[in-house]
Amino acid sequence: MRRMTADVLARLIALQGDRTDAEMAALLEISRSHWGHIRAERRTLTYAITKRALRVFPELYPLVVRDLGLDAPQKVAS
């Protein structure tokens, strides 16, 4: 879980691009200061914020799915 959170955070920081912290926070439906604390790793990226981030940035899905162990189809025993 920690790796997924770190990977998602790193990708969110990259996706922020030219957006201000206030603009990025608005996209994630959190305050600017909360986003700043998450970026500085003084607060963790919660499940709720991750879900909101997935709605805005669907390209994060592979990082989350990989963490769930669903990245490759599993063969079902018959």
N, C-alpha and C positions, 0 to 999 in steps of 0.2 A: 504494500500500500504506500509506503514512504516513497518508493521509486516512482510510482505512478503520480503521486502528488507533486514530487519534484519535477518530473517531466512535464506535467500539465502546467505547472507554474512557469517553468522556463519557456514553454511554448506561448503562454499567455503574455509574458513579458515581450517576447519577439513579435507577437501579433499586435501588441499595443502600437508599435510603429511610431507614427507621428502624432498619435492621439495624446492628449494631455491625460494626467492621472484622473482628473475629474470626468473626462469623456469615457475613459476606460471603466471607471467605477460605475458610471451611469449605465453602461452596457451590462455590467455584472449585477446591477441593482444593489450596490453597496455604497457606503460613503467614500469620498476621496481619501480620507485619512485611513479608513480600513484597508483600502487597496494599497496604500503606501506601506502599511504595516505588513501586509501579506507579501508584497514585493521584497521588503527588507527581511522577511522571514522571522518577524517578531510575532506574527500570528500565522496560523495554519490555514491552508485552503480547505474549507469544509466541503462536505458532501453537497450541501445545498448550493453553495457557490459554484461548485464543479458542475452541477446540473444546469444552472443558469448559463454558465460558460459554454456548455455543450449546445444549448439552444442558439447562442449567438455565433459560435465557432464550431460548426460540425466537424471540422478537420481534427478536432481533439478526440473524436470517437476512437480511433485506433489505439491511442494511448490508454484509454480506459478499458477497452475491450481486451487488450493485451494483458492488463493487470488481472482481469477476471479469468484468464486462462482460456479465452474463447477465440484466440487468434487463428487457430487451425481447426478445421472440422475434425471431430472425434469419430472414430470408427465404432459403431454400435455392435456389441456382441449379439450374435443371433442364436 
